[in-house]
Amino acid sequence: MSVPPVRIEATKPADEYTPNDIISGQPKAAFNCQFESSDKKLSVGFWRSTVGKWGPWDQVEDEVCFVTKGKAILTDKNGEVKFDVKEGDAFIIPKGFSGYWESSEDFAKYYVSYNAISKL
């Protein structure tokens, strides 16, 4: 049995939520997981947020991101700026990163997340 390819689309409806531990603004975020591997270790989808800063959060899986809109700053828990990301950038948030997310303008990205521990 052949498994068909999956198109990841930014226009599909997404689950909206308010991030925890908001520091500034009134950010809203939304994600749409559009593919999950049969062992539940790999997920692919689209994520977006409005302007604001929140955290800290602990990254529990390795995540590759491609920014399609906006700008954001990721800062580690100690306050050291790790990097700025903007439209067209690709970056990785490694498992174990702990820090803050700040969207300086509306932001959107495709993501691929991998967790070596099965979620089954």
PAMI-500702 format. One record per residue: x, y, z of N, C-alpha, C, O, CB in turn; residue number from 0. Coordinates in steps of 0.05 Angstrom, whole numbers. Glycine has a CB too. Layout:
N
ATOM    n_c1    n_c2    n_c3   ca_c1   ca_c2   ca_c3    c_c1    c_c2    c_c3    o_c1    o_c2    o_c3   cb_c1   cb_c2   cb_c3    n
ATOM       X       Y       Z       X       Y       Z       X       Y       Z       X       Y       Z       X       Y       Z  NUM
...
***
This chain:
120
ATOM    n_c1    n_c2    n_c3   ca_c1   ca_c2   ca_c3    c_c1    c_c2    c_c3    o_c1    o_c2    o_c3   cb_c1   cb_c2   cb_c3    n
ATOM      17     -24       0       0       0       0      18      25       0      36      28      17     -19       0      24    0
ATOM      13      43     -18      28      68     -20      15      89      -3     -10      91      -1      30      77     -50    1
ATOM      32     105       9      22     128      26      25     153       9      47     158      -1      38     130      53    2
ATOM       5     170       7       6     194     -10      22     216       3      24     217      28     -22     203     -17    3
ATOM      34     234     -13      47     258      -3      27     276      11       3     274       6      62     273     -25    4
ATOM      36     293      29      19     312      43      28     340      38      51     347      41      19     306      74    5
ATOM      10     357      29      16     385      25      11     400      51     -10     398      63      -2     398       2    6
ATOM      31     415      60      28     431      85      19     459      76      34     473      62      55     432     101    7
ATOM      -4     467      86     -16     492      77     -20     512     100     -31     505     121     -43     487      63    8
ATOM     -11     536      96     -14     557     116     -43     567     118     -50     579     139       3     581     109    9
ATOM     -60     561      99     -87     572      99    -107     553     113    -130     561     116     -96     576      70   10
ATOM     -99     530     121    -117     512     135    -124     523     163    -107     537     175    -105     483     138   11
ATOM    -148     518     173    -156     528     199    -136     518     221    -125     496     219    -184     519     207   12
ATOM    -132     535     241    -112     528     262    -125     531     289    -145     545     293     -88     547     260   13
ATOM    -113     517     309    -122     518     336    -109     542     350     -85     542     354    -115     491     352   14
ATOM    -125     561     358    -115     586     370    -113     583     400    -129     569     413    -132     610     363   15
ATOM     -92     595     412     -89     595     441     -74     620     450     -62     634     434     -73     569     449   16
ATOM     -76     625     476     -61     648     488     -36     636     501     -38     618     518     -79     664     509   17
ATOM     -12     645     493      12     634     506      13     638     536       1     657     546      37     647     493   18
ATOM      26     620     550      29     622     579      51     643     585      68     649     569      37     595     592   19
ATOM      49     654     609      70     672     620      76     696     601      99     701     594      96     657     624   20
ATOM      55     711     594      58     734     577      73     756     592      67     762     614      31     745     567   21
ATOM      93     767     578     109     789     590     101     816     579      99     836     593     139     784     584   22
ATOM      94     817     553      85     842     541      66     836     518      67     815     506     109     859     531   23
ATOM      49     856     512      29     853     491       6     835     499       3     828     523      42     842     466   24
ATOM     -10     828     479     -32     810     483     -31     789     461     -49     786     445     -60     825     483   25
ATOM      -9     774     461      -5     755     438     -25     732     438     -34     722     458      23     744     439   26
ATOM     -32     725     413     -47     701     407     -30     684     389     -15     695     372     -76     708     395   27
ATOM     -31     659     392     -16     641     374     -35     619     364     -57     615     375       8     628     389   28
ATOM     -28     606     342     -44     585     331     -26     566     316      -5     573     305     -65     597     311   29
ATOM     -33     540     317     -18     520     302     -36     501     289     -60     498     296       1     505     321   30
ATOM     -26     489     268     -41     468     253     -21     446     246      -6     449     227     -54     481     228   31
ATOM     -22     425     261      -5     401     255     -19     387     232     -42     378     234      -2     382     280   32
ATOM      -5     384     209     -17     373     185      -6     346     178     -16     332     160     -13     392     162   33
ATOM      15     337     193      25     310     189      38     301     215      52     316     228      46     309     165   34
ATOM      33     276     221      46     263     244      53     235     236      37     220     225      28     263     270   35
ATOM      79     227     241      88     200     233      73     179     250      62     185     271     118     197     237   36
ATOM      72     155     239      57     133     253      68     128     281      53     119     298      59     108     236   37
ATOM      94     133     286     104     129     313     102     154     331     111     154     353     134     120     311   38
ATOM      90     175     320      84     200     334     110     215     342     109     233     359      69     194     359   39
ATOM     132     209     329     158     223     336     162     248     319     176     267     327     181     204     332   40
ATOM     150     249     295     154     270     276     128     284     271     108     271     265     167     260     249   41
ATOM     128     311     272     104     326     265     112     350     248     133     361     251      88     335     290   42
ATOM      94     357     230      99     379     211      73     396     209      51     385     209     106     368     183   43
ATOM      77     422     208      54     439     206      61     469     204      83     476     195      37     436     230   44
ATOM      42     485     211      45     514     209      38     527     235      19     518     249      26     525     186   45
ATOM      52     548     243      48     562     269      49     592     264      65     601     247      70     553     290   46
ATOM      33     607     278      34     636     275      28     649     302      17     636     320      13     645     254   47
ATOM      36     674     305      30     690     329      27     719     322      37     729     302      52     686     350   48
ATOM      13     733     340      12     762     338      34     774     356      49     759     368     -17     773     347   49
ATOM      36     800     356      57     814     371      55     809     401      34     809     412      55     845     365   50
ATOM      78     804     413      80     801     442     105     785     450     119     774     433      55     787     452   51
ATOM     109     783     476     132     768     487     121     750     509     104     758     525     154     787     498   52
ATOM     131     725     510     123     706     531     146     687     537     165     684     522      98     691     523   53
ATOM     142     673     559     162     653     567     169     656     597     157     673     611     187     654     550   54
ATOM     188     641     606     204     622     590     188     597     584     169     590     598     230     616     604   55
ATOM     197     584     563     186     557     556     210     539     552     232     547     546     168     558     531   56
ATOM     205     513     556     226     493     552     220     477     527     198     464     525     227     474     577   57
ATOM     238     477     508     235     463     483     238     433     488     260     424     497     255     473     461   58
ATOM     218     417     483     219     388     489     225     370     465     227     346     468     193     380     502   59
ATOM     228     383     441     235     367     417     252     385     399     250     409     401     210     357     403   60
ATOM     267     372     381     282     388     361     262     398     341     245     383     331     304     370     348   61
ATOM     265     424     333     246     436     314     261     452     293     277     470     300     226     454     330   62
ATOM     256     446     268     266     461     245     243     480     237     220     472     234     275     442     222   63
ATOM     250     505     232     230     525     225     238     541     200     262     545     194     226     545     249   64
ATOM     218     548     184     222     566     161     202     589     164     177     584     164     218     550     134   65
ATOM     212     613     167     195     637     171     183     646     145     197     651     126     211     659     185   66
ATOM     156     649     145     142     659     121     132     688     125     125     701     105     119     641     115   67
ATOM     132     698     150     122     725     154     133     735     181     134     720     200      91     725     154   68
ATOM     141     761     181     147     774     206     176     771     217     194     762     203     129     765     226   69
ATOM     178     780     242     204     780     256     199     771     285     179     777     296     218     808     255   70
ATOM     220     757     296     218     749     324     246     748     335     266     747     321     204     721     326   71
ATOM     248     749     362     273     747     376     270     724     396     251     723     411     280     773     391   72
ATOM     289     705     395     291     684     415     313     690     434     336     695     426     295     656     401   73
ATOM     307     691     460     326     698     480     328     675     500     307     665     509     319     725     494   74
ATOM     352     668     508     354     646     527     345     655     555     342     678     560     383     635     528   75
ATOM     342     635     573     331     640     600     348     661     616     337     674     634     330     614     615   76
ATOM     374     663     609     391     682     623     391     710     612     404     727     622     420     671     623   77
ATOM     375     714     591     372     740     579     391     746     556     392     769     546     376     761     600   78
ATOM     407     727     548     426     730     525     410     726     499     398     705     496     450     711     528   79
ATOM     411     745     481     397     742     455     410     720     440     434     721     434     397     769     439   80
ATOM     395     699     433     406     677     417     406     686     387     427     683     374     389     652     420   81
ATOM     384     696     378     383     705     350     356     718     343     336     714     356     388     683     331   82
ATOM     358     735     323     334     747     311     328     730     286     345     721     272     339     778     303   83
ATOM     302     726     281     294     712     257     273     729     242     258     744     254     282     684     264   84
ATOM     274     727     216     256     743     199     247     727     175     257     705     170     270     769     190   85
ATOM     228     738     161     217     725     137     240     715     119     258     730     113     199     744     121   86
ATOM     238     690     110     258     678      93     279     662     108     294     647      95     271     699      76   87
ATOM     281     666     134     301     651     150     292     623     156     268     617     159     307     666     176   88
ATOM     311     605     157     307     578     168     325     575     192     347     585     193     315     556     146   89
ATOM     315     562     213     330     559     238     321     534     253     300     523     247     327     584     255   90
ATOM     337     527     273     331     504     290     329     513     319     346     528     328     352     482     286   91
ATOM     308     504     332     306     506     361     311     478     372     294     461     370     277     518     371   92
ATOM     335     474     384     341     447     393     327     440     419     321     457     436     371     445     397   93
ATOM     322     414     422     311     404     447     330     413     469     354     410     467     308     372     446   94
ATOM     318     423     491     335     432     514     337     462     515     345     472     536     362     420     512   95
ATOM     330     476     493     331     506     495     309     514     515     287     503     515     326     518     467   96
ATOM     316     534     531     297     545     550     299     576     547     320     587     551     302     536     579   97
ATOM     277     589     541     279     618     538     252     631     531     231     620     537     298     624     516   98
ATOM     255     654     519     232     672     513     228     675     483     247     675     468     237     700     527   99
ATOM     203     679     476     196     684     448     184     712     447     167     719     464     175     663     437  100
ATOM     193     728     428     182     755     424     177     760     395     196     761     379     201     777     436  101
ATOM     151     763     388     144     770     360     142     800     359     125     812     373     117     756     351  102
ATOM     159     813     344     159     842     341     138     852     321     132     875     319     187     853     334  103
ATOM     128     833     305     106     838     286      93     811     282     103     790     290     117     850     259  104
ATOM      70     811     269      56     786     265      76     766     251      91     774     233      31     789     247  105
ATOM      76     741     261      96     722     254      84     696     245      63     688     255     115     717     277  106
ATOM      96     682     225      87     656     217     110     639     208     130     649     197      66     659     194  107
ATOM     108     613     212     129     594     204     118     567     199      98     559     210     151     593     226  108
ATOM     131     552     181     127     524     178     146     511     198     168     522     204     133     514     148  109
ATOM     138     488     209     156     474     228     156     444     222     137     432     212     147     480     256  110
ATOM     179     432     230     182     403     230     194     397     258     216     406     264     201     392     206  111
ATOM     179     382     274     188     375     301     194     345     303     179     329     292     167     383     322  112
ATOM     216     339     317     223     311     321     229     306     350     245     321     362     247     303     303  113
ATOM     217     286     361     222     277     388     229     248     388     213     231     380     197     283     407  114
ATOM     254     241     396     264     214     395     247     195     412     248     170     408     293     213     403  115
ATOM     233     205     431     216     189     449     188     187     437     175     208     433     216     200     478  116
ATOM     179     163     431     153     160     419     131     170     438     132     168     462     148     130     414  117
ATOM     111     183     425      88     194     440      65     174     441      43     182     449      79     221     427  118
ATOM      69     150     432      48     130     432      39     123     460      21     106     464      56     104     417  119
***
